[in-house]
């Protein structure tokens, strides 16, 4: 297990859709160990594999004192009810912008034994599930901002680079 360095924009791995995990081997087990250890730090709610430079569909979470992971996650349900709130990202440090997400989300994937797992939640957990699945598709929360807010965020991001 290792605490891994977080990739930040403009690293192209963050914009690249991740590959499905087809074989659970030592490399994938090591990835999960690294994801779980790296997400277990103050201020971290979730971490996608591409945020540590690995182009595979896996993420970990650390929400409400629960740490977990899922392989090959797919969002299977989102509520019509929405939540608004500031969202940030480890790969876009220091920027927080209002982002609308579904209030409830359910994700289906697998664990290291290849068994199906269901991860679901409301509020922060739902936001985390959506945020991390977006990462695995090469999408950042900045892409979901309203146009005027996104322009402001991108300007602030350019000033920081």
DRENTORKOL-3810 file (N, C-alpha, C; in nm, 4 decimals):
REM DRENTORKOL-3810
@n.u->0.0837; n.v->-0.1180; n.w->0.0000; ca.u->0.0000; ca.v->0.0000; ca.w->0.0000; c.u->0.0877; c.v->0.1236; c.w->0.0000
@n.u->0.0368; n.v->0.2277; n.w->-0.0678; ca.u->0.1150; ca.v->0.3505; ca.w->-0.0755; c.u->0.0224; c.v->0.4701; c.w->-0.0912
@n.u->0.0592; n.v->0.5772; n.w->-0.0254; ca.u->-0.0081; ca.v->0.7046; ca.w->-0.0462; c.u->0.0437; c.v->0.7570; c.w->-0.1794
@n.u->-0.0463; n.v->0.7759; n.w->-0.2749; ca.u->-0.0057; ca.v->0.8143; ca.w->-0.4102; c.u->-0.0233; c.v->0.9639; c.w->-0.4333
@n.u->0.0577; n.v->1.0173; n.w->-0.5226; ca.u->0.0491; ca.v->1.1578; ca.w->-0.5623; c.u->-0.0764; c.v->1.1779; c.w->-0.6473
@n.u->-0.1453; n.v->1.2895; n.w->-0.6239; ca.u->-0.2672; ca.v->1.3219; ca.w->-0.6977; c.u->-0.2298; c.v->1.3981; c.w->-0.8244
@n.u->-0.2793; n.v->1.3529; n.w->-0.9372; ca.u->-0.2592; ca.v->1.4232; ca.w->-1.0644; c.u->-0.3521; c.v->1.5438; c.w->-1.0676
@n.u->-0.3026; n.v->1.6549; n.w->-1.1208; ca.u->-0.3816; ca.v->1.7778; ca.w->-1.1290; c.u->-0.3866; c.v->1.8261; c.w->-1.2733
@n.u->-0.4906; n.v->1.9065; n.w->-1.3006; ca.u->-0.5010; ca.v->1.9669; ca.w->-1.4328; c.u->-0.3757; c.v->2.0488; c.w->-1.4590
@n.u->-0.3239; n.v->2.0451; n.w->-1.5789; ca.u->-0.3810; ca.v->1.9955; ca.w->-1.7041; c.u->-0.3384; c.v->1.8540; c.w->-1.7433
@n.u->-0.3031; n.v->1.7686; n.w->-1.6487; ca.u->-0.2604; ca.v->1.6326; ca.w->-1.6805; c.u->-0.3651; c.v->1.5637; c.w->-1.7691
@n.u->-0.3269; n.v->1.5159; n.w->-1.8869; ca.u->-0.4232; ca.v->1.4576; ca.w->-1.9814; c.u->-0.4905; c.v->1.3295; c.w->-1.9320
@n.u->-0.4321; n.v->1.2603; n.w->-1.8345; ca.u->-0.4961; ca.v->1.1387; ca.w->-1.7839; c.u->-0.6333; c.v->1.1697; c.w->-1.7236
@n.u->-0.6511; n.v->1.2923; n.w->-1.6770; ca.u->-0.7786; ca.v->1.3311; ca.w->-1.6163; c.u->-0.8901; c.v->1.3482; c.w->-1.7190
@n.u->-0.8541; n.v->1.3642; n.w->-1.8438; ca.u->-0.9519; ca.v->1.3828; ca.w->-1.9518; c.u->-0.9686; c.v->1.2568; c.w->-2.0365
@n.u->-0.9063; n.v->1.1483; n.w->-1.9951; ca.u->-0.9099; ca.v->1.0243; ca.w->-2.0722; c.u->-1.0050; c.v->0.9251; c.w->-2.0062
@n.u->-1.1060; n.v->0.8769; n.w->-2.0791; ca.u->-1.1949; ca.v->0.7750; ca.w->-2.0211; c.u->-1.1143; c.v->0.6510; c.w->-1.9823
@n.u->-1.1464; n.v->0.5937; n.w->-1.8678; ca.u->-1.0739; ca.v->0.4792; ca.w->-1.8148; c.u->-1.1237; c.v->0.3479; c.w->-1.8753
@n.u->-1.0325; n.v->0.2519; n.w->-1.8801; ca.u->-1.0630; ca.v->0.1193; ca.w->-1.9335; c.u->-1.1288; c.v->0.0330; c.w->-1.8267
@n.u->-1.2189; n.v->-0.0533; n.w->-1.8715; ca.u->-1.2819; ca.v->-0.1491; ca.w->-1.7823; c.u->-1.1771; c.v->-0.2475; c.w->-1.7306
@n.u->-1.1937; n.v->-0.2891; n.w->-1.6079; ca.u->-1.1067; ca.v->-0.3904; ca.w->-1.5492; c.u->-1.1609; c.v->-0.5261; c.w->-1.5921
@n.u->-1.0803; n.v->-0.6022; n.w->-1.6650; ca.u->-1.1253; ca.v->-0.7315; ca.w->-1.7160; c.u->-1.0686; c.v->-0.8486; c.w->-1.6374
@n.u->-0.9584; n.v->-0.8265; n.w->-1.5675; ca.u->-0.8956; ca.v->-0.9314; ca.w->-1.4881; c.u->-0.8569; c.v->-0.8743; c.w->-1.3530
@n.u->-0.8955; n.v->-0.9427; n.w->-1.2478; ca.u->-0.8561; ca.v->-0.8999; ca.w->-1.1144; c.u->-0.7286; c.v->-0.9743; c.w->-1.0786
@n.u->-0.6186; n.v->-0.9008; n.w->-1.0823; ca.u->-0.4869; ca.v->-0.9581; ca.w->-1.0568; c.u->-0.4166; c.v->-0.8757; c.w->-0.9494
@n.u->-0.2886; n.v->-0.9050; n.w->-0.9282; ca.u->-0.2133; ca.v->-0.8336; ca.w->-0.8246; c.u->-0.2054; c.v->-0.6841; c.w->-0.8526
@n.u->-0.2011; n.v->-0.6472; n.w->-0.9797; ca.u->-0.1967; ca.v->-0.5049; ca.w->-1.0153; c.u->-0.3244; c.v->-0.4339; c.w->-0.9691
@n.u->-0.4394; n.v->-0.4961; n.w->-0.9895; ca.u->-0.5670; ca.v->-0.4369; ca.w->-0.9489; c.u->-0.5782; c.v->-0.4360; c.w->-0.7963
@n.u->-0.5342; n.v->-0.5427; n.w->-0.7305; ca.u->-0.5367; ca.v->-0.5462; ca.w->-0.5837; c.u->-0.4491; c.v->-0.4346; c.w->-0.5260
@n.u->-0.3331; n.v->-0.4142; n.w->-0.5852; ca.u->-0.2439; ca.v->-0.3071; ca.w->-0.5415; c.u->-0.3068; c.v->-0.1703; c.w->-0.5658
@n.u->-0.3731; n.v->-0.1551; n.w->-0.6798; ca.u->-0.4427; ca.v->-0.0296; ca.w->-0.7093; c.u->-0.5468; c.v->0.0001; c.w->-0.6027
@n.u->-0.6279; n.v->-0.0992; n.w->-0.5674; ca.u->-0.7308; ca.v->-0.0779; ca.w->-0.4652; c.u->-0.6667; c.v->-0.0401; c.w->-0.3321
@n.u->-0.5597; n.v->-0.1084; n.w->-0.2930; ca.u->-0.4895; ca.v->-0.0726; ca.w->-0.1692; c.u->-0.4446; c.v->0.0732; c.w->-0.1730
@n.u->-0.3882; n.v->0.1157; n.w->-0.2859; ca.u->-0.3400; ca.v->0.2537; ca.w->-0.2994; c.u->-0.4551; c.v->0.3536; c.w->-0.2977
@n.u->-0.5652; n.v->0.3198; n.w->-0.3643; ca.u->-0.6817; ca.v->0.4092; ca.w->-0.3643; c.u->-0.7364; c.v->0.4274; c.w->-0.2234
@n.u->-0.7481; n.v->0.3182; n.w->-0.1507; ca.u->-0.8031; ca.v->0.3237; ca.w->-0.0151; c.u->-0.7086; c.v->0.4006; c.w->0.0778
@n.u->-0.5792; n.v->0.3755; n.w->0.0680; ca.u->-0.4861; ca.v->0.4479; ca.w->0.1540; c.u->-0.4814; c.v->0.5969; c.w->0.1191
@n.u->-0.4846; n.v->0.6289; n.w->-0.0089; ca.u->-0.4721; ca.v->0.7686; ca.w->-0.0519; c.u->-0.5976; c.v->0.8486; c.w->-0.0196
@n.u->-0.7155; n.v->0.7859; n.w->-0.0239; ca.u->-0.8385; ca.v->0.8591; ca.w->0.0070; c.u->-0.8546; c.v->0.8801; c.w->0.1577
@n.u->-0.7797; n.v->0.8044; n.w->0.2375; ca.u->-0.7920; ca.v->0.8110; ca.w->0.3825; c.u->-0.7071; c.v->0.9239; c.w->0.4392
@n.u->-0.7414; n.v->1.0451; n.w->0.4008; ca.u->-0.6739; ca.v->1.1647; ca.w->0.4511; c.u->-0.7788; c.v->1.2734; c.w->0.4700
@n.u->-0.7526; n.v->1.3647; n.w->0.5589; ca.u->-0.8483; ca.v->1.4721; ca.w->0.5860; c.u->-0.8868; c.v->1.5453; c.w->0.4585
@n.u->-1.0156; n.v->1.5741; n.w->0.4454; ca.u->-1.0653; ca.v->1.6533; ca.w->0.3340; c.u->-1.0848; c.v->1.5758; c.w->0.2054
@n.u->-1.0720; n.v->1.4451; n.w->0.2096; ca.u->-1.0881; ca.v->1.3637; ca.w->0.0882; c.u->-1.2147; c.v->1.2804; c.w->0.0997
@n.u->-1.3038; n.v->1.2973; n.w->0.0011; ca.u->-1.4282; ca.v->1.2209; ca.w->-0.0016; c.u->-1.4230; c.v->1.1089; c.w->-0.1042
@n.u->-1.3469; n.v->1.1265; n.w->-0.2103; ca.u->-1.3401; ca.v->1.0246; ca.w->-0.3139; c.u->-1.2142; c.v->1.0393; c.w->-0.3960
@n.u->-1.1779; n.v->0.9295; n.w->-0.4641; ca.u->-1.0565; ca.v->0.9295; ca.w->-0.5450; c.u->-1.0715; c.v->0.8271; c.w->-0.6560
@n.u->-1.0600; n.v->0.8736; n.w->-0.7793; ca.u->-1.0680; ca.v->0.7853; ca.w->-0.8956; c.u->-0.9275; c.v->0.7426; c.w->-0.9362
@n.u->-0.9181; n.v->0.6244; n.w->-0.9972; ca.u->-0.7879; ca.v->0.5687; ca.w->-1.0346; c.u->-0.7077; c.v->0.6628; c.w->-1.1245
@n.u->-0.7752; n.v->0.7312; n.w->-1.2174; ca.u->-0.6986; ca.v->0.8189; ca.w->-1.3059; c.u->-0.6402; c.v->0.9391; c.w->-1.2316
@n.u->-0.6927; n.v->0.9698; n.w->-1.1150; ca.u->-0.6362; ca.v->1.0788; ca.w->-1.0364; c.u->-0.5000; c.v->1.0419; c.w->-0.9769
@n.u->-0.4679; n.v->0.9125; n.w->-0.9784; ca.u->-0.3339; ca.v->0.8703; ca.w->-0.9370; c.u->-0.2594; c.v->0.8097; c.w->-1.0561
@n.u->-0.3079; n.v->0.8410; n.w->-1.1772; ca.u->-0.2354; ca.v->0.8057; ca.w->-1.2987; c.u->-0.2622; c.v->0.6671; c.w->-1.3537
@n.u->-0.3669; n.v->0.5999; n.w->-1.3060; ca.u->-0.3993; ca.v->0.4654; ca.w->-1.3529; c.u->-0.5285; c.v->0.4710; c.w->-1.4322
@n.u->-0.5238; n.v->0.4272; n.w->-1.5559; ca.u->-0.6369; ca.v->0.4396; ca.w->-1.6474; c.u->-0.7305; c.v->0.3178; c.w->-1.6400
@n.u->-0.7774; n.v->0.2865; n.w->-1.5185; ca.u->-0.8709; ca.v->0.1753; ca.w->-1.4976; c.u->-0.9933; c.v->0.2245; c.w->-1.4216
@n.u->-1.1082; n.v->0.1599; n.w->-1.4464; ca.u->-1.2348; ca.v->0.2007; ca.w->-1.3850; c.u->-1.2444; c.v->0.1500; c.w->-1.2413
@n.u->-1.1948; n.v->0.2314; n.w->-1.1496; ca.u->-1.2019; ca.v->0.2006; ca.w->-1.0066; c.u->-1.1964; c.v->0.3313; c.w->-0.9297
@n.u->-1.2682; n.v->0.3349; n.w->-0.8177; ca.u->-1.2543; ca.v->0.4500; ca.w->-0.7293; c.u->-1.2764; c.v->0.4075; c.w->-0.5848
@n.u->-1.2309; n.v->0.4935; n.w->-0.4954; ca.u->-1.2508; ca.v->0.4739; ca.w->-0.3523; c.u->-1.3267; c.v->0.5926; c.w->-0.2975
@n.u->-1.3851; n.v->0.5740; n.w->-0.1792; ca.u->-1.4551; ca.v->0.6852; ca.w->-0.1145; c.u->-1.4256; c.v->0.6834; c.w->0.0349
@n.u->-1.4464; n.v->0.8006; n.w->0.0954; ca.u->-1.4262; ca.v->0.8212; ca.w->0.2377; c.u->-1.5336; c.v->0.9202; c.w->0.2821
@n.u->-1.6523; n.v->0.8684; n.w->0.3098; ca.u->-1.7682; ca.v->0.9523; ca.w->0.3421; c.u->-1.8317; c.v->0.9018; c.w->0.4708
@n.u->-1.8580; n.v->0.9929; n.w->0.5630; ca.u->-1.9232; ca.v->0.9593; ca.w->0.6899; c.u->-1.8522; c.v->0.8447; c.w->0.7615
@n.u->-1.7207; n.v->0.8535; n.w->0.7681; ca.u->-1.6364; ca.v->0.7545; ca.w->0.8365; c.u->-1.6440; c.v->0.6154; c.w->0.7748
@n.u->-1.6858; n.v->0.6058; n.w->0.6504; ca.u->-1.6856; ca.v->0.4786; ca.w->0.5787; c.u->-1.5915; c.v->0.4911; c.w->0.4593
@n.u->-1.4967; n.v->0.3996; n.w->0.4527; ca.u->-1.4039; ca.v->0.3950; ca.w->0.3397; c.u->-1.4348; c.v->0.2694; c.w->0.2603
@n.u->-1.4414; n.v->0.2844; n.w->0.1284; ca.u->-1.4686; ca.v->0.1689; ca.w->0.0439; c.u->-1.4147; c.v->0.1909; c.w->-0.0957
@n.u->-1.4418; n.v->0.0941; n.w->-0.1821; ca.u->-1.3972; ca.v->0.1015; ca.w->-0.3210; c.u->-1.4977; c.v->0.0260; c.w->-0.4072
@n.u->-1.4914; n.v->0.0511; n.w->-0.5349; ca.u->-1.5731; ca.v->-0.0239; ca.w->-0.6314; c.u->-1.4960; c.v->-0.0299; c.w->-0.7634
@n.u->-1.5054; n.v->-0.1452; n.w->-0.8275; ca.u->-1.4443; ca.v->-0.1662; ca.w->-0.9584; c.u->-1.5517; c.v->-0.1612; c.w->-1.0649
@n.u->-1.5193; n.v->-0.1063; n.w->-1.1794; ca.u->-1.6114; ca.v->-0.0975; ca.w->-1.2939; c.u->-1.7484; c.v->-0.0411; c.w->-1.2560
@n.u->-1.7500; n.v->0.0704; n.w->-1.1833; ca.u->-1.8788; ca.v->0.1258; ca.w->-1.1406; c.u->-1.9586; c.v->0.1838; c.w->-1.2565
@n.u->-2.0874; n.v->0.1669; n.w->-1.2471; ca.u->-2.1809; ca.v->0.2275; ca.w->-1.3417; c.u->-2.2949; c.v->0.2879; c.w->-1.2610
@n.u->-2.3298; n.v->0.4108; n.w->-1.2908; ca.u->-2.4469; ca.v->0.4708; ca.w->-1.2262; c.u->-2.5706; c.v->0.4067; c.w->-1.2866
@n.u->-2.6547; n.v->0.3502; n.w->-1.2010; ca.u->-2.7761; ca.v->0.2843; ca.w->-1.2490; c.u->-2.9023; c.v->0.3592; c.w->-1.2090
@n.u->-2.8893; n.v->0.4527; n.w->-1.1149; ca.u->-3.0074; ca.v->0.5296; ca.w->-1.0745; c.u->-2.9652; c.v->0.6636; c.w->-1.0162
@n.u->-3.0366; n.v->0.7668; n.w->-1.0574; ca.u->-3.0222; ca.v->0.9008; ca.w->-1.0015; c.u->-3.1613; c.v->0.9526; c.w->-0.9703
@n.u->-3.1758; n.v->1.0215; n.w->-0.8607; ca.u->-3.3059; ca.v->1.0784; ca.w->-0.8263; c.u->-3.3357; c.v->1.1996; c.w->-0.9134
@n.u->-3.4634; n.v->1.2286; n.w->-0.9276; ca.u->-3.5040; ca.v->1.3525; ca.w->-0.9937; c.u->-3.4786; c.v->1.4713; c.w->-0.9021
@n.u->-3.4814; n.v->1.4467; n.w->-0.7712; ca.u->-3.4552; ca.v->1.5523; ca.w->-0.6742; c.u->-3.3082; c.v->1.5899; c.w->-0.6822
@n.u->-3.2809; n.v->1.7200; n.w->-0.6840; ca.u->-3.1445; ca.v->1.7699; ca.w->-0.7019; c.u->-3.0909; c.v->1.8309; c.w->-0.5737
@n.u->-2.9600; n.v->1.8407; n.w->-0.5673; ca.u->-2.8924; ca.v->1.9128; ca.w->-0.4600; c.u->-2.7974; c.v->2.0138; c.w->-0.5231
@n.u->-2.7868; n.v->2.1270; n.w->-0.4593; ca.u->-2.6919; ca.v->2.2289; ca.w->-0.5013; c.u->-2.5907; c.v->2.2457; c.w->-0.3894
@n.u->-2.4699; n.v->2.2738; n.w->-0.4272; ca.u->-2.3674; ca.v->2.2974; ca.w->-0.3259; c.u->-2.2330; c.v->2.3148; c.w->-0.3929
@n.u->-2.1421; n.v->2.3746; n.w->-0.3191; ca.u->-2.0079; ca.v->2.3917; ca.w->-0.3725; c.u->-1.9398; c.v->2.2560; c.w->-0.3814
@n.u->-1.8703; n.v->2.2350; n.w->-0.4912; ca.u->-1.7978; ca.v->2.1105; ca.w->-0.5129; c.u->-1.6540; c.v->2.1459; c.w->-0.5459
@n.u->-1.5643; n.v->2.0632; n.w->-0.5000; ca.u->-1.4231; ca.v->2.0802; ca.w->-0.5297; c.u->-1.3667; c.v->1.9490; c.w->-0.5795
@n.u->-1.2371; n.v->1.9481; n.w->-0.6055; ca.u->-1.1744; ca.v->1.8278; ca.w->-0.6603; c.u->-1.0263; c.v->1.8286; c.w->-0.6255
@n.u->-0.9755; n.v->1.7140; n.w->-0.5842; ca.u->-0.8333; ca.v->1.7025; ca.w->-0.5533; c.u->-0.7455; c.v->1.7343; c.w->-0.6734
@n.u->-0.7993; n.v->1.7112; n.w->-0.7929; ca.u->-0.7231; ca.v->1.7368; ca.w->-0.9160; c.u->-0.7368; c.v->1.8798; c.w->-0.9657
@n.u->-0.8171; n.v->1.9587; n.w->-0.8974; ca.u->-0.8339; ca.v->2.1012; ca.w->-0.9266; c.u->-0.8254; c.v->2.1726; c.w->-0.7911
@n.u->-0.7088; n.v->2.1687; n.w->-0.7274; ca.u->-0.6976; ca.v->2.2139; ca.w->-0.5886; c.u->-0.7328; c.v->2.3611; c.w->-0.5694
@n.u->-0.8051; n.v->2.3829; n.w->-0.4590; ca.u->-0.8354; ca.v->2.5190; ca.w->-0.4183; c.u->-0.9539; c.v->2.5843; c.w->-0.4855
@n.u->-1.0168; n.v->2.5189; n.w->-0.5809; ca.u->-1.1325; ca.v->2.5765; ca.w->-0.6488; c.u->-1.2596; c.v->2.5051; c.w->-0.6040
@n.u->-1.3575; n.v->2.5811; n.w->-0.5602; ca.u->-1.4877; ca.v->2.5285; ca.w->-0.5186; c.u->-1.5942; c.v->2.6101; c.w->-0.5897
@n.u->-1.6842; n.v->2.5403; n.w->-0.6601; ca.u->-1.7906; ca.v->2.6098; ca.w->-0.7342; c.u->-1.9223; c.v->2.5361; c.w->-0.7193
@n.u->-2.0331; n.v->2.6112; n.w->-0.7245; ca.u->-2.1653; ca.v->2.5493; ca.w->-0.7104; c.u->-2.1927; c.v->2.4525; c.w->-0.8253
@n.u->-2.2250; n.v->2.3292; n.w->-0.7874; ca.u->-2.2472; ca.v->2.2229; ca.w->-0.8847; c.u->-2.3750; c.v->2.1492; c.w->-0.8488
@n.u->-2.4639; n.v->2.1363; n.w->-0.9451; ca.u->-2.5892; ca.v->2.0653; ca.w->-0.9228; c.u->-2.5688; c.v->1.9168; c.w->-0.9498
@n.u->-2.6150; n.v->1.8361; n.w->-0.8568; ca.u->-2.6082; ca.v->1.6900; ca.w->-0.8680; c.u->-2.7412; c.v->1.6319; c.w->-0.8216
@n.u->-2.7640; n.v->1.5063; n.w->-0.8564; ca.u->-2.8810; ca.v->1.4355; ca.w->-0.8047; c.u->-2.8646; c.v->1.4168; c.w->-0.6533
@n.u->-2.9748; n.v->1.4224; n.w->-0.5804; ca.u->-2.9731; ca.v->1.4059; ca.w->-0.4358; c.u->-2.9392; c.v->1.2612; c.w->-0.3970
@n.u->-2.9819; n.v->1.1660; n.w->-0.4798; ca.u->-2.9594; ca.v->1.0236; ca.w->-0.4536; c.u->-2.8919; c.v->0.9609; c.w->-0.5751
@n.u->-2.7984; n.v->0.8706; n.w->-0.5505; ca.u->-2.7338; ca.v->0.7978; ca.w->-0.6593; c.u->-2.7106; c.v->0.6535; c.w->-0.6164
@n.u->-2.7203; n.v->0.5640; n.w->-0.7149; ca.u->-2.6876; ca.v->0.4232; ca.w->-0.6922; c.u->-2.5919; c.v->0.3779; c.w->-0.8012
@n.u->-2.4853; n.v->0.3125; n.w->-0.7581; ca.u->-2.3813; ca.v->0.2633; ca.w->-0.8475; c.u->-2.3721; c.v->0.1123; c.w->-0.8300
@n.u->-2.3546; n.v->0.0416; n.w->-0.9412; ca.u->-2.3318; ca.v->-0.1023; ca.w->-0.9379; c.u->-2.1939; c.v->-0.1293; c.w->-0.9970
@n.u->-2.1186; n.v->-0.2160; n.w->-0.9319; ca.u->-1.9864; ca.v->-0.2546; ca.w->-0.9799; c.u->-1.9499; c.v->-0.3884; c.w->-0.9191
@n.u->-1.8203; n.v->-0.4116; n.w->-0.9031; ca.u->-1.7741; ca.v->-0.5365; ca.w->-0.8426; c.u->-1.6688; c.v->-0.5080; c.w->-0.7373
@n.u->-1.6421; n.v->-0.6114; n.w->-0.6560; ca.u->-1.5340; ca.v->-0.6035; ca.w->-0.5587; c.u->-1.4162; c.v->-0.6871; c.w->-0.6085
@n.u->-1.3153; n.v->-0.7018; n.w->-0.5259; ca.u->-1.1953; ca.v->-0.7742; ca.w->-0.5673; c.u->-1.2186; c.v->-0.9242; c.w->-0.5858
@n.u->-1.3290; n.v->-0.9744; n.w->-0.5342; ca.u->-1.3644; ca.v->-1.1150; ca.w->-0.5546; c.u->-1.4496; c.v->-1.1346; c.w->-0.6796
@n.u->-1.4775; n.v->-1.0254; n.w->-0.7499; ca.u->-1.5590; ca.v->-1.0331; ca.w->-0.8705; c.u->-1.7079; c.v->-1.0372; c.w->-0.8430
@n.u->-1.7469; n.v->-1.0163; n.w->-0.7184; ca.u->-1.8877; ca.v->-1.0175; ca.w->-0.6809; c.u->-1.9493; c.v->-0.8796; c.w->-0.7031
@n.u->-2.0760; n.v->-0.8798; n.w->-0.7437; ca.u->-2.1455; ca.v->-0.7534; ca.w->-0.7639; c.u->-2.1637; c.v->-0.6815; c.w->-0.6307
@n.u->-2.1398; n.v->-0.5501; n.w->-0.6334; ca.u->-2.1654; ca.v->-0.4656; ca.w->-0.5173; c.u->-2.2521; c.v->-0.3485; c.w->-0.5615
@n.u->-2.3352; n.v->-0.3039; n.w->-0.4695; ca.u->-2.4186; ca.v->-0.1865; ca.w->-0.4909; c.u->-2.3775; c.v->-0.0831; c.w->-0.3880
@n.u->-2.3481; n.v->0.0372; n.w->-0.4354; ca.u->-2.3125; ca.v->0.1478; ca.w->-0.3474; c.u->-2.4133; c.v->0.2577; c.w->-0.3749
@n.u->-2.4762; n.v->0.3071; n.w->-0.2690; ca.u->-2.5770; ca.v->0.4105; ca.w->-0.2884; c.u->-2.5744; c.v->0.5076; c.w->-0.1725
@n.u->-2.6339; n.v->0.6228; n.w->-0.1967; ca.u->-2.6412; ca.v->0.7197; ca.w->-0.0896; c.u->-2.7077; c.v->0.8479; c.w->-0.1332
@n.u->-2.7270; n.v->0.9337; n.w->-0.0345; ca.u->-2.7854; ca.v->1.0653; ca.w->-0.0575; c.u->-2.6834; c.v->1.1707; c.w->-0.0173
@n.u->-2.7132; n.v->1.2939; n.w->-0.0515; ca.u->-2.6282; ca.v->1.4047; ca.w->-0.0093; c.u->-2.4849; c.v->1.3897; c.w->-0.0551
@n.u->-2.3921; n.v->1.3969; n.w->0.0400; ca.u->-2.2502; ca.v->1.3926; ca.w->0.0066; c.u->-2.2115; c.v->1.2614; c.w->-0.0614
@n.u->-2.2682; n.v->1.1490; n.w->-0.0164; ca.u->-2.2340; ca.v->1.0211; ca.w->-0.0785; c.u->-2.2804; c.v->1.0186; c.w->-0.2236
@n.u->-2.3991; n.v->1.0678; n.w->-0.2505; ca.u->-2.4485; ca.v->1.0729; ca.w->-0.3885; c.u->-2.3606; c.v->1.1628; c.w->-0.4733
@n.u->-2.3213; n.v->1.2750; n.w->-0.4188; ca.u->-2.2322; ca.v->1.3676; ca.w->-0.4908; c.u->-2.0996; c.v->1.2983; c.w->-0.5215
@n.u->-2.0453; n.v->1.2282; n.w->-0.4242; ca.u->-1.9187; ca.v->1.1569; ca.w->-0.4421; c.u->-1.9306; c.v->1.0517; c.w->-0.5520
@n.u->-2.0348; n.v->0.9710; n.w->-0.5497; ca.u->-2.0516; ca.v->0.8657; ca.w->-0.6505; c.u->-2.0571; c.v->0.9247; c.w->-0.7913
@n.u->-2.1320; n.v->1.0333; n.w->-0.8064; ca.u->-2.1433; ca.v->1.0975; ca.w->-0.9377; c.u->-2.0111; c.v->1.1598; c.w->-0.9804
@n.u->-1.9451; n.v->1.2254; n.w->-0.8869; ca.u->-1.8174; ca.v->1.2928; ca.w->-0.9150; c.u->-1.7124; c.v->1.1909; c.w->-0.9599
@n.u->-1.7015; n.v->1.0802; n.w->-0.8867; ca.u->-1.5983; ca.v->0.9810; ca.w->-0.9192; c.u->-1.6298; c.v->0.9057; c.w->-1.0482
@n.u->-1.7561; n.v->0.8747; n.w->-1.0736; ca.u->-1.7916; ca.v->0.8116; ca.w->-1.2019; c.u->-1.7610; c.v->0.9064; c.w->-1.3173
@n.u->-1.7860; n.v->1.0352; n.w->-1.2976; ca.u->-1.7479; ca.v->1.1337; ca.w->-1.3992; c.u->-1.5980; c.v->1.1257; c.w->-1.4286
@n.u->-1.5161; n.v->1.1208; n.w->-1.3226; ca.u->-1.3711; ca.v->1.1107; ca.w->-1.3428; c.u->-1.3365; c.v->0.9934; c.w->-1.4335
@n.u->-1.3985; n.v->0.8790; n.w->-1.4082; ca.u->-1.3661; ca.v->0.7587; ca.w->-1.4852; c.u->-1.4069; c.v->0.7711; c.w->-1.6310
@n.u->-1.4982; n.v->0.8650; n.w->-1.6589; ca.u->-1.5392; ca.v->0.8935; ca.w->-1.7969; c.u->-1.4588; c.v->1.0078; c.w->-1.8582
@n.u->-1.3612; n.v->1.0614; n.w->-1.7838; ca.u->-1.2796; ca.v->1.1718; ca.w->-1.8338; c.u->-1.3464; c.v->1.3075; c.w->-1.8191
@n.u->-1.4435; n.v->1.3164; n.w->-1.7296; ca.u->-1.5191; ca.v->1.4404; ca.w->-1.7078; c.u->-1.4837; c.v->1.4963; c.w->-1.5705
@n.u->-1.4672; n.v->1.6273; n.w->-1.5632; ca.u->-1.4418; ca.v->1.6950; ca.w->-1.4365; c.u->-1.5652; c.v->1.7741; c.w->-1.3947
@n.u->-1.5767; n.v->1.8011; n.w->-1.2666; ca.u->-1.6921; ca.v->1.8770; ca.w->-1.2197; c.u->-1.7004; c.v->2.0130; c.w->-1.2874
@n.u->-1.5864; n.v->2.0682; n.w->-1.3285; ca.u->-1.5871; ca.v->2.1969; ca.w->-1.3988; c.u->-1.6712; c.v->2.1907; c.w->-1.5262
@n.u->-1.6769; n.v->2.0737; n.w->-1.5889; ca.u->-1.7539; ca.v->2.0566; ca.w->-1.7122; c.u->-1.9039; c.v->2.0659; c.w->-1.6869
@n.u->-1.9459; n.v->2.0492; n.w->-1.5631; ca.u->-2.0884; ca.v->2.0503; ca.w->-1.5284; c.u->-2.1378; c.v->2.1869; c.w->-1.4792
@n.u->-2.0470; n.v->2.2825; n.w->-1.4690; ca.u->-2.0858; ca.v->2.4145; ca.w->-1.4194; c.u->-2.1678; c.v->2.4901; c.w->-1.5229
@n.u->-2.2534; n.v->2.5780; n.w->-1.4736; ca.u->-2.3257; ca.v->2.6671; ca.w->-1.5648; c.u->-2.2227; c.v->2.7481; c.w->-1.6423
@n.u->-2.2563; n.v->2.7831; n.w->-1.7640; ca.u->-2.1602; ca.v->2.8452; ca.w->-1.8556; c.u->-2.0855; c.v->2.9641; c.w->-1.7955
@n.u->-2.1574; n.v->3.0577; n.w->-1.7349; ca.u->-2.0919; ca.v->3.1773; ca.w->-1.6806; c.u->-2.0001; c.v->3.1422; c.w->-1.5641
@n.u->-2.0422; n.v->3.0475; n.w->-1.4824; ca.u->-1.9605; ca.v->3.0045; ca.w->-1.3689; c.u->-1.8382; c.v->2.9281; c.w->-1.4196
@n.u->-1.8572; n.v->2.8472; n.w->-1.5223; ca.u->-1.7459; ca.v->2.7713; ca.w->-1.5791; c.u->-1.6394; c.v->2.8658; c.w->-1.6359
@n.u->-1.6827; n.v->2.9722; n.w->-1.7033; ca.u->-1.5869; ca.v->3.0693; ca.w->-1.7567; c.u->-1.5041; c.v->3.1298; c.w->-1.6432
@n.u->-1.5705; n.v->3.1644; n.w->-1.5339; ca.u->-1.5010; ca.v->3.2209; ca.w->-1.4184; c.u->-1.4037; c.v->3.1190; c.w->-1.3596
@n.u->-1.4473; n.v->2.9938; n.w->-1.3464; ca.u->-1.3618; ca.v->2.8887; ca.w->-1.2905; c.u->-1.2401; c.v->2.8647; c.w->-1.3793
@n.u->-1.2600; n.v->2.8604; n.w->-1.5092; ca.u->-1.1487; ca.v->2.8358; ca.w->-1.6010; c.u->-1.0489; c.v->2.9518; c.w->-1.5984
@n.u->-1.0993; n.v->3.0725; n.w->-1.5861; ca.u->-1.0120; ca.v->3.1892; ca.w->-1.5753; c.u->-0.9286; c.v->3.1784; c.w->-1.4468
@n.u->-0.9933; n.v->3.1444; n.w->-1.3363; ca.u->-0.9216; ca.v->3.1299; ca.w->-1.2094; c.u->-0.8180; c.v->3.0160; c.w->-1.2179
@n.u->-0.8553; n.v->2.9091; n.w->-1.2844; ca.u->-0.7631; ca.v->2.7958; ca.w->-1.3017; c.u->-0.6404; c.v->2.8372; c.w->-1.3834
@n.u->-0.6615; n.v->2.9088; n.w->-1.4938; ca.u->-0.5493; ca.v->2.9550; ca.w->-1.5760; c.u->-0.4567; c.v->3.0455; c.w->-1.4977
@n.u->-0.5116; n.v->3.1309; n.w->-1.4122; ca.u->-0.4308; ca.v->3.2218; ca.w->-1.3320; c.u->-0.3436; c.v->3.1454; c.w->-1.2319
@n.u->-0.3903; n.v->3.0291; n.w->-1.1892; ca.u->-0.3155; ca.v->2.9499; ca.w->-1.0904; c.u->-0.2065; c.v->2.8647; c.w->-1.1556
@n.u->-0.2199; n.v->2.8372; n.w->-1.2854; ca.u->-0.1215; ca.v->2.7495; ca.w->-1.3513; c.u->0.0055; c.v->2.8228; c.w->-1.3885
END
